[in-house]
C-alpha cells in the first residue's frame, strides 16, 4: 500500500490499515519497509510514528513520548523497544479489563 513517499507491506501494512492507513494518526509513510539493525525485525517510519515488526512481537506501533525517548536512547543501538515496553505489555496482558473502576 502506498501513501506518501513510502510503501507498506505484509504485517506492518495490516497493522497500518487497522489504524486507518493514511488517514490515521500515523499519517503518511515516510519510508518503505526497512530491515532493523538486528537483521530480524522490520519497520516503516510515518509522519507521526513508526510501526515495527519482529518474529517475537508481531507488528506494533510506537509514537509520541515513548518513540521520542527511544530515539534519545539510540533506537536499536540502545535499549530495545521490547525491553523498554516489557512492563507495559505485561500489565496489559494481565489486566485485560483495563484499570479497575
ABEGO torsion letter per residue (X at the ends): XBBEABBBBEAAAAAAAAAGEAABAAEBBABBBBBBAAGABBBBBBAAEBBBBBAAAEBBBBBEAAAAAAAAAGEAABBBAAAAAAAAAAAAAABAAEBBX
